[in-house]
Amino acid sequence: MDPQSPPPFAPLGAAHLGALVLTGVAGGVLAALVRTRPRTGRLVRVALFAGISLLLAFELGIAARQGWLTWRTLLPLHLCDAAMVLALVSLLRPRRGLVEILYFWAAAGSGLAMLTPDLPWGFPRWEFVVFFGLHGLVLVAAVVLVFGLGLRPRRGAPGRAFLATLALAVVAGAVDVLLGMNFMFLRGKPTTPTLLDHMGPWPAYVVVAAAVAFALFHLLALPFHREWRVAEGG
């Protein structure tokens, strides 16, 4: 490899694993801090909001300078982009109904994206830093809001989140057809290896991915089943 060429992304390499571990540690530490010291909650929310906003502004600035920033690329119709918008709104004004959806979108969308990223370059390229920074902060925000502030999903939340996901997919699919885009990868798989590669050809992988999301949402709700039963006196 040319020593001057950018380093390719190495799945489960040191940088990848480091980003995953850092995200997990940050989420756990900040959630514990907010839970044990409630007065820090506002400061942590503001810091997370600022972090996401700065990384997003940096990425958009590069996009504008390099000429690939268009109104089409600004549409938040990928699941992870929608989760980022929801995270920003929820960090400013935490509402249980929105945080419920954010929890499932961040864990199932941003979390899985971090495991198998659609990313050609590795660390220290800015694409690597921004990708894992944005996805990681969205995931940390969800963890802090749910397990730190206590805005935990209510019974029925997995189904509501799945319906919200289907609604987003319908909008994304319509935009894909009208504008020739590929939001939510409904028209084709990413060019880099992802979990979608194991779900069959198009359009079968879209159906399989929806089924996986439905199952994953319910698995992510398992930590809350006991308190749901207690709340209902069961």
Secondary structure, DSSP 8 states (H G I E B T S, - for coil): --TTS--B--TTSHHHHHHHHHHHHHHHHHHHHHHH-GGGHHHHHHHHHHHHHHHHHHHHHHHHHHT---TTTT---SHHHHHHHHHHHHHHS--HHHHHHHHHHIIIIIHHHHHS---SB-TTSHHHHHHHHHHHHHHHHHHIIIIIS-----TTHHHHHHHHHHHHHHHHHHHHHHHT--GGGSSS--SS--GGGGS-STTHHHHHHHHHHHHHHHHHTGGGHHHHHHHTT-
